[in-house]
């Protein structure tokens, strides 16, 4: 049986009932920004490494979406990947793979690296920027 995850529909099937799906853009695209695809890819990689199961992921994402609704955020799907990233960060913290400060520092390191990288070139962080020892 093939259980590979190639898109959100595969992921929804793996998570079972109740997996929240995003609204698609006008052109039918699932990702409107590159960072959204990167968050999706990071989620796949962390699952493949055994950090969480798909049902655990669905629960975390659902929790973040509901928390946003409680805060009165737009429910038109425009914040779907913001919730996605928040759920991913929360799981990383809960699994003690990183702290909020480490995540914050890494976010800024990526932004700084992106700013100094010429268009069309890969963004690279050196060891010090990644926080590696």
N, C-alpha and C positions, 0 to 999 in steps of 0.2 A: 504494500500500500504506500503510495506517495504522499508524504505529509509535509512536503516543502512549502514554505510560505513565499509566495511571489508577489502578492498584492493584498489589499485590505479584505477582499472577499475570502481569500484563503485563511487569513488571520481570523476573520469572523467565524468561519467554520471551525477552526481549531479551538476558539474560545467558547463555543457553544452559544446558547440562546442569551440574548441580552447584551451582546457586544455593540457599543454605540458606534455608528458609522458617520463619517463626515458628509456634509453637503458638498457636492462637486462644484467646481468653478463653471462659469458660463460655457467654456469650451469642453467641459467634461473631464478636465484634469483633476486628479486627486491632490496633487501638490501644486500650490500656487507660488511657493518660494523654495529655493534650494535647501534652506535650513529644515523645512518640513520633511523633505526626503532624507536628509541626514538623520533627523530624529527617528524616522521610521527604520533606517538602516541600523542605527545604534540599538534600537529595541530588538531587532532580529538577532543581532550579534550577542546581546546579553542573554537572550533566551537560549540561543545555541550553546552558550557557555554554562547554562544551568542556573542562572541567577534567579529566574522565576519561571513559572509555568504560564501557559496562555490563559487559563482561568484566573490566575493571580493577576496577570496583566489586565484582563478585562475588568476585574474588580477595582484595581487601582485607577484605571482610566474613568470608569463609571463614577467612582468617588470624586475625582477631580471635576468632572463635568457637573455633577450634582452640587458640589461646593460652589462652583461658579454660578449656578442657577440661584442658590441661596443668597449669594452676594448681589444678585440682580443683574448679572452680566447678560449680554445679548445671547439669545438662544437660537440664533440663525445659522449656527455652524461656523461663523467667522473666527471663533476662538478655539476651534477643535484641536489644532496642533499646539496651541499654547497649553491647553489642558493635557495634551499628549506629553509634552515636554515636562510639565509639572509632575505628572504621574511617574515619568521615567526618573526624574530627579529624586522624587520621594522614595522610590524603590531602591535607588542607588544608596541613599542615606540609610534607609532601614536595613539594608543588607551590609552596611558598614563598608561599602566600597569607596566612599568618599564622604566628606563633611560638607555642610553648606558653604563654609568658607573656601574649601578647595574647589568646589564647583564654581563659585563666584570668581575666584582667581583665574581658573581655567577659561571661563567665559571671556574675561577681559584680555587674557593672553591671546586667545583666538582673534578677538576683535582687533587688537593691536597688530597681530601678524597679518591679518587681512588688509588692514590699512596700509601697511608698508609693502605689500606684495603687488607687483605690476599685474595689470589686468591680463587674464589668460594664463597666468603662471600658477602652479600649485601653492597653496598656503602651507607653510612648514613651521612647526614649533621646534625650537631646540630643546635639549634636555632640561635646561634651567627653567624655561617657560612652562614646560609640562609639569614641573614640580617633582621630577624624578630625582632620586638620590644618586 
